[in-house]
Amino acid sequence: MSKVYKYSLDTSPKKFICPNCHKKRFVKFVDKTTGDYIGDNYGRCDRENNCGYFNSPPKGKTAYLINFISIQDITAKAVKTTNENGEIDFIPKSIILNKENNGLWLPEWFLKKERFNYIGCQSKVYEGDDVAIIHSITKAKPQPSYFDLEVLDNAVDDDIRDNFTQFLYDNFETNKVIKALSNYFITGTNKKWSKSTIFWQIDEKEKIRGAKVMKYDKHTGKRIKEPYNHIGWLHSILKIKDFNLEQCLFGLHQITSEPDKYTIAIVESEKTAVIMSILMPEYVWMATGGKGNLNLERLQPLKNKDVILYPDKGCYTDWNNIATNANGFMIKTSDILERADIPEGDDLVDLYLK
């Protein structure tokens, strides 16, 4: 007697965007009892040689492999985990389906309930209590895109002085401003907003990962946020297709260009990193570009460096948790802004220039 399957690949000519190669060559599974598609990720890409993505509907309980930087037994009933962002969780052993190196196989229902990000992680489907793999899917991490010199030439407007650069010249010594602009490759552009600034993200291999475009007030040095926030990414502004932005620390390239400086100072704002490089040139200043952008993956190139974190006022606890759990790193977190009489959200520039 042949087995009757509830799901089958769609036999119509309709095609969808493949979740792996992003080409419109994806055939979805349908529920034969209702005729409905059962999900965006279940199906087969018909680009068998160039992609080969195939994901059949689960027949049991789906679980995902979640990796941690540390897993500790704390009681007979729970483990303590720390992820790459320094976040700590306590996970009941009763829901752990399996342990693999520094990863735990956790059921999808639990991951949906909690705050774990499992998109793109390796998955298994368990049938009942049997841990045999029915099918396993590994989604390869996409490689970062890089800007080439042609794009750089098209984006930069050499004949303008952007507002942020003008603010620097108006408030600091000319020779120090020139050095700072050179160190960070600060350039101006009119592509999105007139006299806006490009902050290039260049990694430790001196490859250009991304370029953030922002507009500042030339008198105050503050970013323009009205009537809307003037911030964007160059690859979006230039409409570059299939650009995979994988950010690095702003100023990271300096570990190659400034090898004799051993202390790295990290702040949130790109503007703050540039200005602090003028005020305290004994450090190599870098920026995360956002409070939530600090994590151990982005810190990896600095593993053998002395690092001081300078979180904005009110963000000390979050950044210090990451530093505390960064095993093998030499990272300290400064509380200078927490002790200062300044408003929440202010940073080092606000403290030094007030």
N, C-alpha and C positions, 0 to 999 in steps of 0.2 A: 504494500500500500504506500503510495507516494505521499510525502508530507506537504500540506497546504500552508503556504506562507501568507501572513497577513499583509506584508508590504512587498512592493515590487517597484522596479525602476519605471518611471513614466515613459510610455511608449509614444507620446505625442512629440511633434518636432520642436516643442518649446524648450529653450535653453536659458540658463540663468548664469549670473556671475559666479565663477568658481571661488570658494573661500581660500584656496591655496595660491593659484596663479593669477586670479583676478581677471581671467578671460571669460567671455560669455559662451562657455562651452560645457556648462554644468547641467547634468540631468538629475533631477530630484527623485527621491522615493515618494510613493503615494500610498496612502492607506486604501487597500482594495475594497474595504467595506464602505468607505465614505467617499472615496475619490479625491480626498484632500491631500495636499502636500503635508508631510509630517514635520518639517523643519528645514531651516536654511542650510544646515551643515551636513544633512544626510543625503548622499547621492554619489555620483561618479563623474569625474571630469573625462570627457572623451578625447582629451589630448594625452593619450596613453604614454607616448614617448617623452613628451616635454613636461608633463605634470604627473599624471598617474594617481591623483588624489581619489581615494575611495573610502567612504564612511558609511557603513551599513547601520540600520537602526539598532539600538541596543535591545538585547534579549533578556537582560537582567538588571543588576544594580550598577550604575555607572560610578566610577571613582576616578580621581585625578591625583597625580603625583605632585605634591607640594614640597618644594625644596626649602630648607632652612639653613642658616649658618650654624645653628646649634640646637640640639634636642636633648633635654635632660629629664631623667626620671625624678619626680619630686615626691610622689606618693604611690601607693599601690594602684591608684585609680586614675592618675593623670600624669601628663608630661608637660614640661615647660619648653616652649619653642621661641626662637628669636629669628626674625626674617632679615633680609638684606637692608631694610630701612631702620633696623634697630627696634622694631615693634615686638612686644612680648605677648604671647598667648598661652593659655592653659587648656590643653586638649584632653578630653576624657579618653582613656585607653579603650573603652568599650566601643568607640566608633572608629578606631584605627583599624583598617583592614589589613594593612601590611606595612613594614618598614623596609626602606631600601636606601642604603648609605645614609645621606643626610636628608632624605625625603620620607614623607609619610603618604600612604595611599588613603585618601579621605573620601567619603561618599559625597556625591554631588548635592544631596539635600542639605548636608551640613554646611558645605561651602556656600551655598546660596543663602543660608540663614545667617552665617557670619560674614565678616568683611573680607574674606580671602579672595584674591584675584587668581582664578584658575584658567582664564582664557588662554589658549595656546599651550597649556601644559599637557604632558602625556596622559592618556586616559586608558582605563581598562573597564571591562564590564564583567562583574561577578554574578554568577547565577546562584542565588541562595547564599549559603555559607561556603560554597566552593570557590577557592581563589584561583582556579585555573583561568587563564586568559581566553576569553571568547574572541575578542578582537582587540587590537592595540593600535592606537593612532598617535603618531608623533608629528607635531607641526613644527617644521624647522623655523628657527628664529630668522626673520628677514635680515639681510645685511644692510648696514647703514648706507645711505647715499652720500655723495660728496659733490661739492661744487667744483667745476673746472674753471680755468682762468678766463675762458670766453664769457662765461656767465658773470664773473666778477667784473670784467671790463664793461659789460653792458649795464650793470647795476650801478656802478660808481659814477658820480658826477664830479669830475675833478675841478670844475670851475665854480663850485659853490662852497661856502663855509656853512656847515650845518649849525643849528642853534646851540647844541650842546658844546661843540667846539668853541663857538663864540663865547659862551659862558666861561669856559676854562681860560681862554685868553684874557678875559676881562677881570678875572679874579686870582690868577696865579702867575708866577714868573714865566716869561715866554719860553725860556730854554727848558724848563721843567715840563711845560705843556707839550712842547714838541716831542720830548722824549716819551711822555705817556702816550701820545697819539701814535707814535711809531711802535711802541711796545705792543699795543693792542690792535694795531692796524685800523684805527677808527676812521671811517669814511662817511661822507655825506651822500644823500640821494634825494632826488625829486620824484622817484618812481611812484610813491604812494601819497606822500605829503611833502610839501615844499620844505627844504632845509631840515629833513629828518636825518637820523643817525643810524648807521648800520653797525651793530655789534656782532663781529664774526666769532663763531665758535670753532676754534681750531684745536685739534686734539694733540696728544703727545707725539704723534707721528707727523705732525704739521699738515694734516689733511683737514679741509674745511668741512665740518659736519653740518653747519647751519648758520643762518644769519638772521638775527632779530632786528627788526626795524622799529624805531620809536622816535617820537617827536617831543622835543623839550622846549620850554620857554627860555629864550636866550638871556633874559634878565634874572630870573629866579633859579634857573637850573632844575626846575621841577618838571616832571613829565606832564604833558597836556592830557587831561582826562575828560575835558568837556568840549563839546556836547557829547563826546564819546571817548573811549579809551584809545589813544593813538598808539597802538602796538600791533605788530603783525610779523609774519615770517616771509622772508624774501622768496622762497620757493613757491609760496602761494600767490604772492604779488605778481611774480613773473609767470605764473600758471605752468610750472614745470610738472609734467605728468609723472606719476609713479615715483615721486620723491619720498624716500623713507627717512624721516627725520629721527635720528638717534642722537640725543643731545650729549654733550660733554660739558665740563666746567668751562665757563668763559675765562680765558687767560691760561688755559692748561698748557698751551704750546710753550709757555715761558720756562717750563722745567727743562726744555732743550736749549732755549735761547739764553736763559739765565742760570746755568748749571752751578755757579758758585754761591748762589743764595740757597740756604738750606731750610729756611722757615717759610712755610706756605700759610697765608692768612686767607680765610674764606668768608665772604659776606654773601648777602642775598642779591643785591642789586649790582648790575654791570656798571652803572654810573658810580656807585660807591667804590667799587674796586679800582676804577680809573683814578678817581680823586684821591683815594687813600694811597695809591702808588706815588702820588706827588707829595702827600703829607708825611708818609712813613716809607720811604723807598728802600729801607733795609729788609722789608719783607717782599715776597712775591705774592701779589694780590690776585685772587680769583673770585668768581661769583657763580652762584647756583642758578641765578635767573628766576628764582621763586622759592618760597619757604619749603614747599613739598618736593623740591627737586634734589634735595640732599639725600643720597643713599650710598650704600657701600659699593655698588657697581660703579658709580661715577667717581668714587674715591680710589678705586683700585690703582690707577697710575701713580698715586701718591703714597703707596703703602710703606715705602722706605724713607719717607720724608717726615720731618716735624711739622705738624699741622695744628693751627689754632683756628677754631671756629668763632666767629663773631655774629651770633644770631641777632636779629632785630629785637627791640624791646618787646617782651611778651612771648618770645619764641624759644627762650633758653631751654626749657624742659624738653621740648621735642628734639632739638638738635643735640642736647647733652645725652639723651637716651641713645641716639645713634652712635655718638662717640664712645659711650660707656660699653656698648656691646660690639664695638669694632675690634674684634680679637686680631692681634697681629699688627694693628696700626698704632702709630704714635700720634694720637689726637687728643687735644685738650679743648675745652669749651670755656670761653671767656664770659664772665658775668658782669663785665663793666657796664653794659647798657641796662642790665636789671637793677644795678645799684644807682644808676644815674636818675636825676630828677627830670625826666623827659617823658613825653606822651607815649602810649602804646603804639608800636609800629615804627617808631623812629629808629634810625640806624646810626652808624659811626659818623657819617658825614653830618647828620643833624646834630650830633653831640659836639663835633670838632668845630663846626662853623656857626654854631648858634650865637 
